[in-house]
Amino acid sequence: MEIELIKNIIAKGEGVLVEFKKASSNVPSDAYETIVSFSNTQGGTLLLGVEDDGIITGIDETKKHKILKDLVSAINSRDCINPPLYLQPTAIEMKEGLIIVLQVPVSSQVHTHNSKIYIREFESDIDITENKGRVSELYFTKSSIFTENEIFPNLHFEDLDQELFTKARNLIRSNRSDHPWMTIKDEELLKEASLWRKDFRTGQEGLTLAAALIFGKDTTIQSLLPAYKVEGIVRQKNLDRWDDRITLRKNLIDTYQEVKSFINKHLPEKFYMEGDQRIDLRDKIFREVVGNIIVHREYNSSLATEVLIEKHRVIATNPNKPHYNGPIDLDSFNPFAKNPNIRKFFTALGWTDEIGSGIRNTKKYLPLYISGAQPQFIEGSVFETIIPLGHFSLAPFSNKWRGWLELSEKSAAHLETSLGKINLSPILAESSWENILLNLVPGWTQKGTRLEPLDWPTKQPVTEEAIKKVPGWAQIGTKLFHNKVRYLIAILSLTAEPIGLEDLMEAIGYSNKGTFRKNYLQPLEQVQFISKTDLENLSSPDQKYKLTKKGELFLTEEGKVIEELDKQ
């Protein structure tokens, strides 16, 4: 986990998803109550070596290995946590001292610590063991949320592919030779991996859908999920059909490997020195992309999972059970495991890491693979991952953009820097200035008029034909739309590089601070298109405004992104 992300977590304080524990020389006994409550509720992050008020007091360096060993041993032991969680804590060296971070994903099972059931409410771990109503509700919630947990009483061991157990163990061994699953029988492995379960509400027990997906024969999987398939498509030359294609209806182990091989076949490798280690950036990025579309797919959906490789981007889509709709903020998102048992198994294989690592690692390594590129993740009924294969920004059009929005010449350098941070959709790569405007302007108007706080002027031209009828439409923006639109678009254009209020007003040519805040800044903040840089001290003299990911997508995207934003 990155240090900046940890700083952000600490700055926000404890809550339903975050807990701090003072831990100088040992693991606090109540830490295990928190771990269980996180796993039973929404998941969360436990930080050892941090006081309740967020002050880092640190871990004794000489006790680091002992604490890590004790923590791992306990959460892997049924004597402490049942069923075991098989999590991996991480020691992080902060400026103020050493801390230990443990990310706990929400589990598809109900876990206990010392035979007690805990859930998370606000900043507390609540023992509900004696509350039969709440315990029953918890079991029902687990069974209804996670479709991977569905029990099939007539699914038997002989319906699984025995060779896959050997293959899985070989993969696990190469990742971690001392993993506890290495020395147990196949049937016991299924139970330890939570692929066999008992529903304590109904008394039903047996193999789950996750067991079939990971170890099932092809015929077993196709019988249980007749519409399920994963497709890889290359559409770079033949845009009407495809250049290459694979369709898979098989177990998740083989599916992961074959999709990765398909991507490797069509995208170039690139190596990078990380410290003294030489790593393959293509593998780093698409290991996460493929792992995510498999681990987080909603398997009861009849929609296909797709990986589409185009000339300028890769788009991965998978049916999803969303927790909200819209673009994910890469700096502040809260990950949520959709299929925690499948994820846990993929982690044992070495194909996924801690919950949320897929998005963080893709963000980290993509700019090294494609200079300046940033991934996009859009949550919805279909989860969409967009990996640009080039860095396409509005910076090359900086002078035209400034003239079109009638911005001051003094703002030229700031505008060019700001536009360089705004990722243009790969769809518009190699487009002319006029074509970019014809693609962007209709989306602004269609979406803007549906965002009530913006009071977006109506009756603006939205079709190519109507736009082209306006004299000088590509030279001066106000010939094409209302002056208020110019202000709104100018603010979004200038805030990708944080900018202060006075500099922003000067660049745009606006003089009244009160009306500027009321009519433009506050509405844009309300729809979450911009935000202040210092939320802790709103009256700071150094306060600036910055563009959000949602604001960037509004400014540069079209089609599906506009539709997803509409759902919020």
C-alpha positions in Angstrom: 0.0 0.0 0.0 1.3 3.4 -0.9 2.4 5.9 1.8 0.2 8.7 0.4 -2.8 6.5 0.6 -2.0 5.6 4.2 -1.6 9.3 5.1 -5.1 10.0 3.6 -6.6 7.1 5.6 -5.1 8.4 8.8 -6.1 12.0 8.1 -9.8 10.9 7.8 -9.7 9.2 11.2 -11.3 6.1 12.5 -14.7 5.0 11.2 -16.7 2.0 10.0 -13.9 1.1 7.5 -10.8 2.2 9.5 -9.4 1.2 12.9 -6.2 2.4 14.7 -4.4 0.3 17.4 -1.5 1.2 19.5 1.0 -1.7 19.2 4.5 -1.1 20.3 5.7 -4.6 21.0 2.8 -7.0 20.4 -0.6 -7.4 18.7 -3.4 -6.0 20.9 -5.8 -8.7 21.8 -8.8 -6.7 20.6 -7.3 -6.3 17.1 -8.8 -9.7 16.3 -12.2 -8.5 17.2 -11.8 -5.7 14.7 -10.5 -8.1 12.0 -13.5 -10.3 12.4 -15.9 -7.3 12.5 -14.4 -5.9 9.3 -14.7 -9.3 7.5 -18.3 -9.7 8.7 -19.4 -6.2 7.6 -17.9 -4.1 4.8 -14.2 -4.9 5.1 -11.7 -2.3 6.3 -8.2 -1.3 7.1 -6.4 -2.0 10.5 -3.3 0.1 11.3 -1.1 -1.0 14.1 1.2 1.6 15.6 -1.3 4.4 15.4 -3.1 6.0 18.3 -6.9 6.6 18.3 -6.4 10.3 17.5 -4.3 9.4 14.4 -0.9 10.1 16.0 1.7 7.6 14.7 3.6 6.2 17.7 5.0 3.3 15.7 6.1 -0.3 16.2 9.3 -1.3 18.0 11.7 -2.1 15.1 13.1 -5.0 17.0 9.6 -6.5 17.4 8.5 -6.1 13.8 9.1 -9.7 12.7 7.5 -11.1 15.9 4.4 -9.0 15.5 4.0 -9.9 11.8 4.5 -13.6 12.6 2.0 -13.6 15.5 -0.6 -11.7 13.5 -0.3 -14.1 10.5 -0.4 -17.2 12.7 -3.5 -16.0 14.6 -5.6 -15.0 11.6 -4.7 -18.3 9.9 -5.6 -20.4 12.9 -9.2 -21.6 13.6 -8.3 -21.3 17.3 -8.3 -17.6 16.9 -10.5 -16.8 13.8 -12.9 -19.4 12.4 -12.9 -19.8 9.5 -9.3 -18.6 9.0 -8.9 -15.5 6.8 -5.4 -16.1 5.3 -4.5 -12.4 5.1 -1.1 -10.8 4.7 -0.1 -7.8 6.8 2.4 -5.3 5.5 5.0 -3.3 7.5 5.3 0.3 6.3 8.1 2.7 7.2 6.4 6.1 7.8 8.3 9.3 8.6 7.0 9.2 12.2 7.8 5.5 12.7 7.0 1.9 11.6 3.4 0.8 11.3 1.7 -2.4 10.2 -1.2 -2.3 7.8 -3.7 -5.1 7.4 -6.4 -4.8 4.7 -9.4 -7.0 5.6 -11.9 -7.7 2.7 -15.5 -8.3 3.4 -16.0 -12.1 3.5 -18.7 -14.3 2.1 -18.7 -16.2 5.3 -19.5 -15.4 8.9 -16.3 -15.4 11.0 -15.8 -15.7 14.7 -13.1 -14.7 17.2 -13.0 -16.9 20.3 -16.4 -18.3 19.3 -17.9 -14.8 19.2 -19.5 -13.0 16.2 -18.6 -9.3 15.8 -19.8 -6.7 13.3 -18.7 -3.2 12.7 -20.8 -0.2 13.6 -19.4 3.4 13.3 -16.0 3.1 15.1 -16.9 0.0 17.2 -16.7 -3.7 17.1 -20.1 -5.1 18.3 -20.5 -8.6 19.8 -23.9 -9.9 18.4 -23.3 -13.5 19.4 -26.4 -13.7 21.7 -28.6 -11.6 19.4 -30.2 -14.4 17.4 -32.1 -11.9 15.1 -28.9 -10.1 14.1 -26.9 -13.3 13.7 -29.7 -14.7 11.4 -29.7 -11.4 9.5 -25.9 -11.6 9.0 -26.1 -15.1 7.6 -28.9 -14.1 5.3 -26.9 -11.1 4.1 -23.9 -13.1 3.3 -25.8 -15.7 1.3 -27.8 -13.1 -0.6 -24.9 -10.8 -1.5 -22.3 -13.2 -2.7 -23.6 -15.4 -5.6 -20.3 -17.4 -5.5 -21.7 -18.8 -2.2 -24.7 -20.5 -3.7 -24.7 -24.2 -2.6 -25.5 -26.9 -5.2 -26.4 -30.1 -3.2 -26.2 -32.2 -6.4 -22.7 -30.9 -7.3 -20.3 -33.7 -6.4 -16.6 -34.1 -6.2 -16.6 -36.2 -9.4 -18.0 -33.2 -11.3 -14.7 -31.4 -10.7 -11.6 -31.8 -12.8 -9.1 -33.7 -10.6 -6.1 -32.5 -12.7 -6.9 -28.9 -11.7 -6.1 -29.6 -8.1 -2.6 -30.7 -9.1 -2.2 -27.6 -11.3 -3.5 -25.3 -8.6 -1.0 -26.7 -6.0 1.9 -26.3 -8.4 0.9 -22.6 -8.9 0.4 -22.1 -5.1 3.8 -23.8 -4.4 5.6 -21.4 -6.8 4.0 -18.5 -5.0 4.4 -19.7 -1.4 5.9 -23.1 -0.7 4.7 -23.2 2.9 1.0 -22.5 2.2 -1.2 -24.6 4.5 -3.2 -25.9 1.5 -0.1 -27.7 0.2 -0.4 -30.6 2.7 -4.1 -31.3 2.9 -6.4 -33.5 0.8 -8.5 -32.2 -2.1 -11.7 -32.4 -0.1 -10.2 -30.6 2.8 -8.7 -27.9 0.6 -12.2 -27.2 -0.7 -13.4 -26.6 2.8 -10.4 -24.6 3.9 -10.9 -22.4 0.8 -14.6 -21.9 1.7 -15.6 -23.6 -1.6 -17.6 -26.1 0.5 -20.0 -24.6 3.0 -22.9 -25.1 5.2 -25.9 -22.7 5.4 -26.8 -22.5 9.0 -30.2 -21.0 8.3 -31.4 -23.9 6.1 -29.1 -26.7 7.1 -28.1 -27.1 3.4 -24.4 -27.9 2.7 -22.2 -28.8 -0.2 -20.0 -27.5 -3.0 -20.6 -23.9 -4.0 -20.7 -22.1 -7.4 -17.1 -20.8 -6.7 -15.9 -24.4 -6.4 -17.5 -25.3 -9.8 -15.9 -22.2 -11.4 -12.4 -22.8 -10.1 -12.3 -26.7 -10.3 -15.3 -27.7 -12.4 -15.1 -29.7 -15.7 -16.1 -27.6 -18.7 -19.4 -29.6 -18.9 -20.1 -28.9 -15.3 -19.6 -25.1 -15.7 -21.7 -24.9 -18.9 -24.5 -26.9 -17.2 -24.6 -24.6 -14.2 -24.1 -21.3 -16.2 -25.1 -21.9 -19.8 -24.7 -18.2 -20.8 -21.3 -17.7 -19.1 -18.4 -16.9 -21.4 -15.2 -14.8 -21.5 -14.1 -13.3 -24.8 -10.9 -11.8 -26.0 -11.2 -9.7 -29.2 -8.7 -7.7 -31.3 -10.2 -5.0 -33.4 -7.3 -2.9 -34.8 -7.5 -3.3 -38.6 -10.9 -4.9 -39.3 -13.1 -2.5 -37.3 -16.4 -4.0 -38.5 -15.5 -7.5 -37.3 -12.3 -8.5 -35.6 -8.7 -9.4 -36.3 -8.4 -12.2 -33.7 -10.7 -13.7 -31.1 -11.0 -16.3 -28.4 -14.1 -17.5 -26.6 -13.8 -19.4 -23.3 -16.3 -21.3 -21.3 -14.1 -23.1 -18.8 -12.6 -23.0 -15.3 -11.2 -19.8 -14.0 -7.6 -21.1 -13.7 -7.3 -21.9 -17.4 -9.4 -18.8 -18.3 -7.0 -16.5 -16.5 -3.9 -18.0 -18.2 -5.4 -18.1 -21.7 -6.7 -14.5 -21.5 -3.2 -13.3 -20.3 -1.6 -15.2 -23.2 -4.0 -13.6 -25.7 -3.1 -10.2 -24.4 0.6 -11.0 -24.5 0.3 -12.1 -28.1 -1.1 -8.7 -29.2 0.6 -6.1 -26.9 4.3 -5.4 -26.6 6.3 -6.2 -23.5 8.3 -3.5 -21.8 10.7 -3.9 -18.9 11.5 -1.6 -16.0 14.0 -1.6 -13.2 12.2 -1.3 -9.8 15.1 -1.0 -7.4 17.4 -3.9 -8.4 14.5 -6.0 -9.8 13.7 -6.1 -13.5 9.9 -6.3 -14.0 7.7 -6.8 -17.0 5.3 -3.8 -17.1 2.8 -5.5 -19.4 2.6 -8.4 -17.0 2.2 -6.1 -14.0 -0.7 -4.2 -15.6 -2.7 -6.9 -17.3 -2.2 -9.4 -14.5 -4.3 -6.9 -12.5 -6.8 -6.3 -15.3 -7.5 -9.9 -16.0 -7.5 -10.8 -12.3 -10.1 -8.1 -11.7 -12.5 -9.1 -14.4 -12.5 -12.7 -13.1 -12.5 -12.0 -9.4 -15.2 -9.3 -9.4 -17.6 -10.6 -12.1 -21.2 -11.2 -11.3 -21.5 -14.8 -12.4 -25.3 -15.0 -12.4 -25.4 -12.5 -15.2 -25.9 -13.7 -18.8 -23.6 -11.0 -20.2 -20.2 -12.0 -21.4 -16.9 -10.8 -19.9 -14.9 -9.1 -22.7 -11.4 -7.9 -23.3 -11.3 -5.7 -26.4 -7.9 -4.7 -27.8 -8.2 -1.7 -30.1 -5.5 0.5 -31.8 -5.4 3.1 -29.0 -6.8 1.3 -25.9 -7.8 -1.9 -24.2 -11.3 -2.1 -22.8 -12.2 -4.8 -20.3 -15.9 -5.2 -19.3 -17.6 -7.6 -16.9 -21.1 -7.9 -15.5 -21.1 -6.4 -12.1 -23.2 -6.0 -8.9 -22.5 -2.3 -8.4 -22.2 -0.4 -5.1 -22.6 2.9 -6.9 -22.5 4.2 -10.5 -19.8 6.3 -12.0 -16.0 6.7 -12.3 -13.8 5.5 -9.5 -11.6 8.2 -7.8 -8.2 6.4 -7.9 -7.0 8.4 -4.9 -9.8 7.8 -2.4 -11.8 4.7 -3.5 -13.0 2.1 -0.9 -12.6 -1.4 -2.5 -15.3 -4.0 -2.1 -14.7 -7.7 -2.8 -17.5 -9.0 -5.1 -16.4 -12.7 -4.9 -14.1 -12.9 -1.8 -13.6 -16.6 -1.9 -12.5 -16.6 -5.6 -10.3 -13.6 -4.8 -8.8 -15.5 -1.8 -8.0 -18.4 -4.1 -6.5 -16.2 -6.7 -4.3 -14.6 -4.0 -3.0 -18.0 -3.0 -2.2 -18.6 -6.7 -0.2 -15.3 -6.7 -2.5 -13.7 -9.3 -4.1 -11.1 -7.0 -2.9 -9.2 -4.0 -4.7 -7.3 -1.3 -8.2 -6.0 -2.0 -8.0 -2.9 -4.1 -4.5 -3.6 -5.3 -5.6 -4.1 -8.9 -6.7 -0.6 -9.3 -3.7 0.9 -7.4 -1.1 -1.2 -9.3 -2.6 -0.4 -12.7 -2.5 3.3 -11.8 1.1 2.9 -10.6 2.5 0.9 -13.6 0.5 2.2 -16.6 2.4 5.5 -16.8 5.6 3.6 -16.9 4.3 1.4 -19.7 2.7 4.2 -21.7 4.2 7.6 -20.7 1.5 9.9 -19.2 -1.4 7.4 -19.6 -3.9 7.0 -16.8 -6.4 4.1 -16.5 -10.1 4.6 -16.0 -12.4 2.5 -13.9 -16.2 3.0 -14.2 -18.5 1.2 -11.8 -22.0 0.3 -13.1 -24.1 -2.8 -14.0 -21.2 -3.4 -16.3 -17.8 -2.6 -14.8 -15.5 -1.0 -17.3 -11.7 -0.8 -17.2 -10.1 1.4 -19.9 -6.3 1.1 -20.5 -5.1 3.8 -23.0 -2.3 2.6 -25.3 -1.0 6.1 -25.7 -1.2 9.4 -23.8 -3.7 11.6 -25.6 -4.3 15.0 -24.0 -5.7 18.3 -25.0 -2.3 20.0 -24.6 -1.5 20.1 -28.3 -4.6 22.2 -28.8 -3.7 24.6 -26.0 -3.5 27.8 -28.1 -6.7 27.0 -30.0 -8.4 26.1 -26.7 -7.4 29.4 -25.1 -8.6 31.4 -28.0 -11.8 29.5 -28.3 -12.6 30.1 -24.6 -11.3 33.7 -24.7 -8.8 33.2 -21.8 -6.1 35.7 -21.0 -2.7 35.4 -22.6 -1.2 35.4 -19.1 -2.9 32.0 -18.5 -1.3 30.3 -21.5 1.4 28.4 -19.6 -0.9 27.3 -16.8 -3.6 26.2 -19.3 -1.1 24.1 -21.3 0.1 22.4 -18.1 -3.5 21.8 -17.0 -4.7 20.4 -20.4 -1.6 18.1 -20.4 -3.1 16.4 -17.3 -6.5 15.9 -18.9 -6.6 12.6 -20.7 -8.4 12.8 -24.0 -10.5 9.7 -24.9 -8.4 7.4 -27.2 -11.4 7.4 -29.5 -10.3 11.0 -30.4 -6.7 10.2 -31.0 -5.4 11.7 -34.2 -8.5 13.8 -34.5 -8.5 17.4 -35.8 -9.4 20.4 -33.7 -12.8 20.6 -35.4 -13.6 16.9 -34.9 -12.7 17.1 -31.2 -15.2 20.0 -30.7 -17.9 18.1 -32.7 -17.4 15.1 -30.3 -17.2 17.0 -27.0 -19.7 19.9 -27.3 -22.9 17.8 -27.7 -22.0 15.7 -24.6 -21.5 18.8 -22.5 -24.9 20.2 -23.4 -26.8 16.8 -23.2 -25.3 16.2 -19.7 -25.1 19.8 -18.5 -28.8 20.5 -18.9 -29.6 17.5 -16.7 -27.4 18.7 -13.8 -29.8 21.0 -12.0 -27.2 22.8 -9.8 -25.3 24.0 -12.9 -28.3 25.9 -14.3 -26.9 25.0 -17.8 -28.4 27.2 -20.5 -30.8 25.3 -22.8 -31.3 25.5 -26.6 -27.6 25.0 -27.3 -26.8 23.3 -30.7 -26.1 19.6 -30.1 -25.9 18.0 -33.6 -23.0 18.3 -36.0 -25.3 19.9 -38.6 -26.5 22.5 -36.1 -23.0 23.3 -34.9 -21.6 23.7 -38.3 -24.3 26.2 -39.3 -22.9 28.6 -36.6 -20.4 31.1 -38.2 -17.0 30.9 -36.5 -18.1 28.0 -34.2 -14.5 26.6 -34.2 -12.8 29.9 -33.5 -14.9 31.5 -30.7 -16.8 29.4 -28.3 -19.4 32.1 -27.4 -20.5 32.2 -31.0 -21.6 28.6 -30.4 -23.0 28.7 -26.9 -24.0 30.9 -24.0 -21.3 32.8 -22.1 -22.1 30.8 -18.9 -21.1 27.6 -20.7 -17.8 29.3 -21.5 -17.1 30.0 -17.8 -18.0 26.4 -16.8 -15.8 24.8 -19.4 -13.0 27.2 -18.7 -13.0 26.4 -15.0 -12.8 22.7 -15.8 -10.0 23.3 -18.3 -7.9 25.3 -15.9 -8.3 23.3 -12.7 -6.6 20.0 -13.8 -3.5 21.9 -12.5 -4.7 23.3 -9.2 -5.3 27.1 -9.3 -6.2 29.8 -6.8 -9.5 31.8 -7.0 -8.0 35.1 -8.1 -5.8 33.5 -10.8 -8.8 31.6 -12.0 -11.0 34.7 -12.2 -8.2 36.7 -13.9 -7.7 33.9 -16.6 -11.4 33.9 -17.4 -12.0 37.6 -17.1 -14.4 37.7 -14.2 -14.4 40.3 -11.5 -17.0 39.6 -8.9 -15.8 37.0 -6.4 -19.3 36.5 -4.7 -21.2 35.8 -7.9 -18.3 33.7 -9.3 -18.4 31.4 -6.3 -22.2 31.3 -6.2 -22.9 30.8 -9.9 -19.9 28.7 -10.9 -17.6 27.3 -8.3 -20.2 26.1 -5.8 -22.4 24.4 -8.4 -19.4 22.6 -9.9 -18.4 21.5 -6.4 -22.0 20.3 -5.7 -21.9 18.0 -8.8 -18.4 16.9 -7.8 -16.7 18.2 -10.9 -14.2 20.2 -8.9 -13.0 20.3 -5.3 -10.9 22.4 -3.0 -7.3 21.2 -2.4 -7.4 21.8 1.4 -10.5 20.3 2.9 -9.2 20.5 6.4 -8.8 24.3 6.3 -11.4 25.7 3.9 -10.3 29.3 4.7 -6.6 28.7 4.0 -4.9 31.5 2.1 -3.3 28.9 -0.1 -6.6 27.3 -1.0 -6.9 26.2 -4.6 -9.4 24.4 -6.8 -8.7 21.1 -8.6 -10.5 19.0 -11.2 -12.0 15.7 -10.1 -12.0 12.5 -12.1 -15.7 12.9 -12.6 -15.2 16.4 -13.9 -12.4 15.3 -16.3 -14.7 12.6 -17.7 -17.4 15.1 -18.2 -15.0 17.4 -20.1 -13.4 14.8 -22.3 -15.6 11.7 -22.7 -18.8 10.9 -24.4 -21.4 8.1 -24.8 -21.1 5.6 -22.1 -19.4 7.8 -19.5 -22.2 10.4 -19.9 -24.8 7.7 -19.4 -23.0 6.4 -16.3 -22.8 9.9 -14.7 -26.5 10.2 -15.3 -27.2 7.3 -13.0 -25.8 9.1 -10.0 
